[in-house]
Structures are given as C-alpha cells and as structure tokens.
C-alpha cells in the first residue's frame, strides 16, 4: 500500500509540470543543459558513437543578428543528428558543433508533437530547446526573434530511411518556405551524412505504415542497429552535419503560390549543393541524393 501512495504522490507532484504547455512556449530551455559531459558519455561510451562534426562556411554566417530557418535532412530512423549535433554540443568535436554556429539561446528546434506526450522524455526535450512542431508555435518564435531548426521531411522521411540510401522527402514540404517568406527569414538547407547508416530498417508493410503517418502523424519504424539483440543501439557511424549557404528571402505578408514555389526550388537546389560539396570530405564520394 505504501508504494501505491508514494507513486500517487509522485504523479500528483509531476502532473502540474506535465500540463504547463511548455512545449508551446520554449521557455523551459536551459542553454547549458546539453553541454554537460554526461551527454558525451552517453553518446560516445554508452552508444559507442564517434564524436560528431558540423561543417559550414564561417563567412556565410558573419552577421550574428540575422535569423534563419535551418531545414535539416534526412530525418533517419531515430533522428540522432537532431538529438546529437544539432541540440547537444557536448557530443561534437571541439569547435565543430551546431551550437557554435547557432546557439540554442537564440534558436529553438521543432520536434514531433508525440514526443511531448511521453513523460520525462518531454522534459529532456524542453530543457534542450525543443518545441512542438506547430505552425502557430513556429510563427510566434520567429516573431520573437528566434531562429528555427526544422526536420523538414518529418515522419514521412523517417519511415523511408534506408541504410545506404541518401534521401530527402521535400517535394511536398513547403511549410518552412511559407514561414520564411512571411517573416523574411533566410532559409538554410542542411544535410547529415551518416544518419541513414545508423540503423537498418525493414520495408515491411510500408503501404500501411505510410497510411498511419498520413492519418495519425505517427511513424512506425522497424529498426535494427548494432545487432538483433540490441536493435535500438546504433551502428558506430560518425555523423557529419553539413550546413548550406543561406538563401535570402524577402518578407511577404501573403506570399503567392509562385513565390513559394520559387523559393522552394531554390531550397532544393541549395540542398543538392551542400550534399555535393561535402560528400567527398564526409566519406560518401559515390553517393547520390534522391529528392522525393
């Protein structure tokens, strides 16, 4: 009986934190939270992953006052480059983290809504600087002067992830372009080499799984990582998160379809460019980017 009373007391104490709606505000972020060395231990020692590396041209981001929408690909099975290099500087080589380019103090990263329904995991995400991937949330944060990190391909890109396949689900994704136009924020295409090689994913029941994503926004992944006994332990692959050249976007209160299409095409071209410019240095000289 005492255990039930203790559990009930803990749940009652936790419930107010769970119901704060912090995933819509981004106010829970503690910039130093992801710099703790414990995360490097988890990444490097527990998961056995090499330290990651972010690559960008310093001259492209010389104006620190500008806001950006960083669109990153591919999502991958677990989106470890989002959890790691984008949000957690301690898992990167010194001076080569995404936070060295865009500190989380002036950036928030959009994450799937379902993440914020999982107790305790949501608190980790909130402290790291993640917010709900809702259009109203993104608009408010841009109006407050934040830059945004977005996994453009989302759940569709997640279930399409295949080991050895470099794929970006972006042809039908234009929401980030519309946001950029409405707020006059530069678009920055990014690509992470190694993300799709962390796990093997079966194509079993793909039609059904894509239907579930379309109807419910939930990706059913079937990953196999290091081995069949430890399927969620990733393969020891180094991640290279490559940041493209910013695409200047004018501010248009009500962008036309033609304007959205134009900057969407520029975004895809920029994504191809960052892929081609970095694939040799990242160890993928024969890779080809598939845009779907």
C-alpha positions in Angstrom: 0.0 0.0 0.0 2.9 2.4 0.8 4.2 2.0 -2.7 0.9 3.0 -4.2 0.7 6.0 -2.0 4.2 7.1 -2.9 3.5 6.6 -6.6 0.3 8.6 -6.4 2.1 11.4 -4.6 4.9 11.5 -7.3 2.3 11.5 -10.1 0.4 14.3 -8.4 3.6 16.3 -8.0 4.6 15.7 -11.6 1.2 16.4 -13.2 1.4 20.3 -12.9 4.7 20.2 -14.8 3.2 17.9 -17.5 0.3 20.2 -18.0 2.2 23.5 -18.3 2.1 23.6 -22.1 5.8 24.4 -22.1 6.2 22.7 -25.5 4.3 25.7 -27.0 6.5 28.4 -25.4 10.1 27.3 -25.5 10.6 29.0 -22.1 12.0 25.9 -20.3 15.2 25.8 -22.3 18.4 25.9 -20.3 21.2 26.5 -22.8 23.9 24.9 -20.7 21.8 21.7 -20.2 23.1 20.0 -23.4 26.7 21.0 -22.6 27.0 18.6 -19.7 29.7 16.0 -20.1 27.2 13.2 -19.2 25.7 13.5 -22.7 29.2 12.9 -24.3 29.5 9.8 -22.1 26.1 8.5 -23.3 26.9 9.3 -26.9 30.5 8.1 -27.0 30.7 5.4 -24.3 27.2 4.0 -23.9 26.0 4.2 -27.5 29.6 3.8 -28.9 29.2 6.6 -31.4 32.2 8.7 -32.7 32.1 12.4 -31.8 30.1 14.3 -34.5 31.2 17.1 -36.7 29.3 20.1 -38.1 30.6 21.8 -41.2 29.8 25.3 -42.5 31.4 28.3 -44.2 32.1 30.9 -41.5 31.8 33.8 -44.0 28.2 32.8 -44.8 27.1 33.5 -41.2 29.1 36.6 -40.3 26.1 38.6 -39.4 25.1 37.4 -35.9 21.9 39.5 -35.9 20.2 37.5 -38.7 17.5 34.9 -38.1 17.5 31.6 -40.0 15.3 28.6 -40.7 17.6 25.6 -40.7 16.0 22.8 -42.6 17.7 19.5 -41.9 17.7 16.2 -43.8 17.5 13.2 -43.6 15.3 12.5 -40.6 16.6 9.0 -40.3 15.1 6.3 -38.1 15.9 7.9 -34.8 17.0 11.4 -35.9 20.1 11.1 -33.9 21.8 14.1 -35.6 18.9 16.2 -34.3 19.3 14.8 -30.8 23.1 15.0 -31.0 24.9 17.5 -33.2 22.0 20.0 -33.5 21.0 20.2 -29.9 23.9 18.8 -27.9 27.3 20.4 -28.4 29.0 18.0 -26.0 28.7 15.1 -28.5 30.7 17.0 -31.1 34.4 17.6 -31.7 35.6 20.9 -30.1 34.5 23.9 -32.1 32.5 21.8 -34.5 29.1 21.7 -33.0 25.9 23.3 -34.5 25.7 25.5 -31.4 29.0 27.1 -32.4 27.1 28.4 -35.4 23.6 28.9 -34.0 23.5 28.8 -30.2 20.3 27.4 -28.6 20.0 30.6 -26.7 18.8 32.2 -29.9 17.3 29.1 -31.6 14.5 26.7 -30.9 14.1 23.3 -32.7 10.7 21.9 -33.8 10.0 18.3 -32.7 7.1 15.9 -33.3 4.1 16.6 -31.0 4.0 13.0 -29.8 7.4 13.5 -28.1 5.8 15.9 -25.7 3.2 13.3 -24.6 5.9 11.0 -23.2 6.6 11.8 -19.5 10.1 12.7 -18.6 11.3 12.4 -22.2 9.4 15.6 -22.9 11.2 17.4 -20.0 14.6 16.4 -21.5 13.5 17.8 -24.9 12.2 21.0 -23.4 15.4 21.7 -21.4 17.4 21.0 -24.6 15.4 23.7 -26.5 12.8 21.7 -28.5 9.3 22.9 -29.0 6.1 21.5 -30.6 6.2 21.4 -34.4 3.1 23.5 -34.6 2.8 26.3 -37.2 1.5 28.8 -34.6 4.4 28.0 -32.3 6.9 28.5 -35.1 5.3 31.8 -36.1 5.4 33.1 -32.6 9.0 32.2 -32.1 10.1 33.8 -35.3 8.2 37.0 -34.3 10.1 36.9 -31.0 13.5 36.9 -32.9 14.4 33.2 -32.7 16.0 31.1 -35.4 14.4 27.7 -36.0 15.7 24.2 -36.7 13.2 22.0 -38.6 13.3 18.4 -39.7 11.6 19.2 -43.0 10.9 15.6 -44.1 9.3 14.7 -40.8 7.7 11.3 -40.3 7.5 10.5 -44.0 11.2 10.8 -44.3 11.6 8.8 -41.1 9.9 5.7 -42.4 11.6 6.0 -45.9 15.0 5.9 -44.2 17.2 3.1 -45.7 20.7 2.2 -44.9 23.0 3.4 -47.7 20.2 5.5 -49.3 20.6 9.3 -49.3 17.0 10.6 -49.5 15.2 13.8 -48.7 11.4 14.0 -48.6 10.9 17.6 -49.6 9.0 17.9 -52.8 5.7 18.2 -51.0 7.0 20.1 -48.0 6.6 23.9 -48.3 5.6 25.0 -44.9 9.1 26.1 -43.9 9.3 28.2 -47.1 6.0 29.9 -46.3 7.2 30.7 -42.8 10.5 32.2 -44.3 8.5 34.4 -46.6 6.1 35.7 -44.0 8.9 36.7 -41.7 11.6 37.5 -44.1 14.0 34.8 -42.7 16.8 33.2 -44.7 16.4 29.5 -45.5 19.4 27.3 -44.8 19.4 23.7 -46.2 21.4 21.2 -44.2 22.3 17.5 -44.8 23.7 15.0 -42.3 25.9 12.2 -43.7 25.7 9.0 -41.7 22.2 9.4 -40.3 20.7 6.7 -42.5 23.6 4.3 -41.8 23.0 4.2 -38.1 20.1 1.6 -38.5 18.8 -0.9 -40.9 15.1 -0.5 -41.4 12.7 -3.1 -42.9 10.3 -2.1 -45.6 7.7 -4.5 -44.2 4.1 -3.2 -44.6 5.3 0.1 -46.0 2.0 1.0 -47.5 0.2 0.6 -44.2 2.9 2.5 -42.3 2.7 5.4 -44.7 -1.1 5.5 -44.3 -0.6 5.6 -40.5 1.7 8.6 -40.9 -0.7 10.4 -43.2 -3.7 9.7 -40.9 -2.2 10.0 -37.4 1.2 11.6 -37.8 2.9 8.6 -36.2 5.9 6.8 -37.8 6.1 3.1 -37.1 9.8 2.3 -37.5 11.3 -1.2 -37.7 15.0 -0.5 -36.8 17.9 -2.9 -36.3 21.0 -1.2 -35.1 24.2 -2.8 -33.8 22.6 -6.3 -33.8 19.3 -8.1 -33.5 19.7 -8.4 -29.7 20.2 -4.7 -29.3 18.1 -3.2 -32.1 18.0 0.3 -30.7 21.8 0.6 -30.2 23.0 2.4 -33.3 25.9 1.3 -35.5 29.1 3.2 -34.7 28.9 5.6 -37.6 30.2 9.2 -37.4 27.7 11.9 -38.2 28.7 14.9 -40.4 26.1 17.6 -40.2 26.7 19.9 -43.2 25.2 23.4 -43.3 24.5 25.0 -46.7 24.6 28.6 -47.8 21.8 30.8 -46.6 19.1 31.7 -49.1 17.9 35.3 -48.6 14.1 35.5 -48.6 12.1 38.7 -48.7 9.3 39.4 -46.3 5.9 38.9 -47.9 2.8 39.1 -45.7 0.7 36.9 -48.0 3.1 35.0 -50.3 1.7 33.8 -53.7 2.0 30.2 -54.8 4.5 31.3 -57.4 6.7 32.9 -54.8 6.5 29.8 -52.6 7.4 27.6 -55.5 10.3 29.8 -56.5 12.0 29.7 -53.1 11.1 26.1 -52.6 13.1 25.3 -55.8 16.0 27.4 -54.5 15.9 25.4 -51.3 16.1 22.1 -53.1 18.9 23.4 -55.3 20.7 24.6 -52.1 20.2 21.1 -50.5 21.7 19.4 -53.6 24.6 21.9 -53.5 25.5 21.2 -49.8 25.3 17.5 -50.5 27.6 17.6 -53.5 30.1 20.0 -51.9 30.6 17.8 -48.8 30.1 14.2 -49.8 33.7 13.5 -50.7 35.1 15.0 -47.5 32.5 13.1 -45.4 33.4 9.7 -46.9 30.5 9.3 -49.4 32.1 10.1 -52.8 29.7 7.9 -54.8 26.5 8.8 -53.0 23.6 10.3 -54.9 20.9 12.4 -53.3 17.3 11.3 -54.1 14.7 14.0 -53.8 11.1 12.7 -53.3 
